[in-house]
């Protein structure tokens, strides 16, 4: 999930398509939740599954970001300098939550509390080996609960047509409501070779 359009943070799927200069049509759907969802039965919790709020090291954050986002070509934070990214993930109004299965990292989510009374679910996803195991709904429920502990006016996120096909239905089933739709054209980040280079040089 979520690369920020306003910051020109976009993602596209890595599957298919020639490695040539290309423009990609992107449909972005914005969703919001203006009240905490009603308690619901999620079924029995899988053994060994837990969610922890973490203050990750830079290398651990990069691992999570790349492992979750590589399939969707998340690339913006790959080329952010270590100093810039360190300031973001260590900011007191940024929360990182990691999903663990039997002690192994399985996904992560990032809550951005910098926008006053709103909380943005900026990133959310699972590492590929853990997709399809019924973990997404449980993890999203935990993250929504964490977001509402801050008593925001709303919790919001956005997704796009390059995301996992189940992403939009999952968010809607959790209680998020679409409120805006945008269409834009993006330059294919593969032509920049950012995925291969993994640029994150120090600014010093």
C-alpha positions as CSV (number, residue, x, y, z in Angstrom):
1,X,0.0,0.0,0.0
2,X,0.7,3.6,0.1
3,X,3.0,5.8,-1.7
4,X,2.0,9.5,-1.2
5,X,0.8,11.2,-4.4
6,X,1.3,14.7,-3.0
7,X,5.0,13.9,-2.5
8,X,5.2,12.2,-5.8
9,X,5.5,8.9,-4.1
10,X,4.1,6.3,-6.5
11,X,4.3,2.6,-7.1
12,X,3.7,0.3,-10.0
13,X,3.7,-3.4,-10.3
14,X,7.0,-5.0,-11.3
15,X,5.2,-7.8,-13.3
16,X,5.3,-7.6,-17.0
17,X,6.1,-4.7,-19.4
18,X,9.2,-3.9,-21.4
19,X,12.1,-2.3,-19.8
20,X,11.8,0.8,-22.0
21,X,10.8,4.4,-21.5
22,X,7.1,4.3,-20.7
23,X,4.2,6.2,-19.1
24,X,1.8,4.4,-16.8
25,X,-1.8,5.3,-16.2
26,X,-2.5,5.3,-12.5
27,X,-5.9,5.5,-10.8
28,X,-5.7,6.6,-7.2
29,X,-8.5,6.0,-4.7
30,X,-8.6,7.9,-1.4
31,X,-10.4,6.3,1.5
32,X,-11.2,7.6,5.0
33,X,-12.7,6.4,8.3
34,X,-14.3,9.0,10.5
35,X,-15.2,6.9,13.4
36,X,-13.8,3.8,15.0
37,X,-15.2,0.6,13.5
38,X,-17.6,-1.5,15.5
39,X,-15.9,-4.5,17.2
40,X,-16.0,-7.5,15.0
41,X,-15.1,-11.2,15.2
42,X,-11.8,-11.9,13.4
43,X,-11.8,-15.6,14.0
44,X,-9.2,-17.4,16.1
45,X,-5.9,-15.7,16.3
46,X,-3.1,-17.7,14.6
47,X,-0.5,-19.1,17.0
48,X,2.7,-17.2,17.0
49,X,1.3,-14.1,15.3
50,X,1.9,-10.7,17.0
51,X,2.1,-7.0,16.1
52,X,4.8,-4.8,17.7
53,X,5.3,-1.1,17.6
54,X,8.9,-0.7,16.8
55,X,11.5,2.1,16.5
56,X,13.5,0.4,13.7
57,X,17.1,0.9,12.8
58,X,17.6,2.3,9.4
59,X,18.7,-1.0,8.0
60,X,15.7,-2.9,9.4
61,X,13.3,-0.3,8.0
62,X,14.9,-0.5,4.6
63,X,14.6,-4.3,4.8
64,X,10.9,-4.1,5.6
65,X,10.2,-1.4,3.0
66,X,12.1,-3.3,0.2
67,X,10.7,-6.7,1.1
68,X,7.1,-5.5,1.2
69,X,7.3,-3.0,-1.6
70,X,9.6,-4.5,-4.2
71,X,6.9,-6.3,-6.1
72,X,5.0,-3.0,-6.4
73,X,8.2,-1.0,-7.2
74,X,8.1,1.2,-4.2
75,X,11.2,3.2,-4.9
76,X,11.1,6.7,-3.3
77,X,12.7,5.8,0.0
78,X,15.3,3.7,-1.7
79,X,16.9,6.9,-3.0
80,X,16.4,9.0,0.1
81,X,19.6,9.6,1.9
82,X,20.2,7.8,5.2
83,X,20.0,11.1,7.0
84,X,16.6,12.1,5.5
85,X,15.1,8.6,6.1
86,X,16.4,8.4,9.6
87,X,14.7,11.7,10.5
88,X,11.4,10.4,9.1
89,X,11.3,7.0,10.9
90,X,12.6,8.4,14.2
91,X,10.1,11.3,14.2
92,X,7.9,11.1,17.4
93,X,4.8,11.5,15.2
94,X,5.6,8.6,13.0
95,X,4.8,5.1,14.2
96,X,6.1,1.9,12.7
97,X,4.3,-1.4,13.4
98,X,5.8,-4.7,12.5
99,X,3.9,-8.0,12.0
100,X,5.8,-11.1,13.3
101,X,5.0,-14.7,12.6
102,X,6.9,-17.1,14.9
103,X,9.4,-14.4,15.5
104,X,10.0,-13.7,11.8
105,X,9.1,-10.2,10.3
106,X,6.0,-10.7,8.0
107,X,4.9,-7.2,7.2
108,X,4.9,-3.6,8.4
109,X,2.7,-0.5,8.6
110,X,3.5,3.1,9.0
111,X,1.2,5.7,10.7
112,X,1.8,9.4,9.9
113,X,0.5,11.7,12.7
114,X,2.1,14.9,11.2
115,X,-1.2,16.2,9.7
116,X,-2.7,17.7,12.8
117,X,-6.0,16.0,13.6
118,X,-5.7,13.3,10.9
119,X,-3.8,10.0,11.0
120,X,-2.6,8.7,7.6
121,X,-1.9,5.0,7.1
122,X,1.0,5.7,4.9
123,X,2.3,2.2,4.3
124,X,0.8,-1.2,4.8
125,X,1.7,-4.5,3.4
126,X,3.0,-8.1,3.9
127,X,6.2,-9.7,2.8
128,X,5.4,-12.0,-0.1
129,X,5.9,-15.3,1.7
130,X,3.1,-14.3,4.1
131,X,0.5,-13.2,1.6
132,X,-2.5,-15.5,1.3
133,X,-2.3,-16.8,4.9
134,X,-5.2,-14.8,6.3
135,X,-2.9,-12.3,8.1
136,X,-3.8,-9.1,6.3
137,X,-7.3,-8.6,7.9
138,X,-5.9,-9.2,11.4
139,X,-2.9,-6.9,10.8
140,X,-5.1,-4.1,9.4
141,X,-7.5,-4.4,12.4
142,X,-4.5,-4.0,14.7
143,X,-3.3,-0.9,12.8
144,X,-6.7,0.7,12.7
145,X,-7.0,0.2,16.5
146,X,-3.5,1.8,17.0
147,X,-4.5,4.8,14.8
148,X,-7.7,5.5,16.7
149,X,-5.8,5.5,20.1
150,X,-4.7,8.9,19.0
151,X,-8.3,10.1,18.8
152,X,-8.0,11.7,15.3
153,X,-10.8,13.3,13.4
154,X,-10.3,10.7,10.7
155,X,-7.9,7.9,9.6
156,X,-7.2,7.9,5.8
157,X,-5.2,6.2,3.2
158,X,-4.9,5.8,-0.5
159,X,-4.4,2.9,-2.9
160,X,-4.2,2.6,-6.6
161,X,-4.8,0.2,-9.5
162,X,-1.3,-1.2,-9.3
163,X,-1.8,-2.4,-5.8
164,X,-2.8,-6.0,-4.9
165,X,-6.3,-6.7,-6.3
166,X,-7.5,-7.5,-2.8
167,X,-6.3,-4.2,-1.2
168,X,-9.3,-2.0,-2.0
169,X,-11.9,-4.6,-0.9
170,X,-9.9,-5.2,2.2
171,X,-9.9,-1.6,3.2
172,X,-13.6,-1.2,2.5
173,X,-14.5,-4.3,4.5
174,X,-12.5,-2.8,7.4
175,X,-14.7,0.3,7.3
176,X,-12.8,2.7,5.0
177,X,-15.0,4.7,2.6
178,X,-13.8,6.1,-0.7
179,X,-14.1,9.9,-1.0
180,X,-11.9,10.9,-3.9
181,X,-10.6,9.4,-7.1
182,X,-7.7,10.7,-9.2
183,X,-6.2,9.7,-12.5
184,X,-2.6,10.5,-13.4
185,X,0.2,9.4,-15.6
186,X,3.5,8.3,-14.1
187,X,6.9,7.7,-15.6
188,X,7.8,4.0,-15.1
189,X,10.4,4.0,-12.3
190,X,12.0,1.0,-13.9
191,X,13.6,3.2,-16.5
192,X,15.4,5.1,-13.7
193,X,16.9,1.8,-12.5
194,X,16.2,2.8,-8.9
195,X,15.2,-0.7,-8.0
196,X,18.5,-2.2,-9.1
197,X,20.7,0.6,-7.7
198,X,18.9,0.9,-4.4
199,X,20.2,4.4,-4.0
200,X,20.4,5.6,-0.4
201,X,23.7,7.5,-0.2
202,X,24.7,9.5,2.8
203,X,24.3,13.2,2.2
204,X,27.6,13.9,4.1
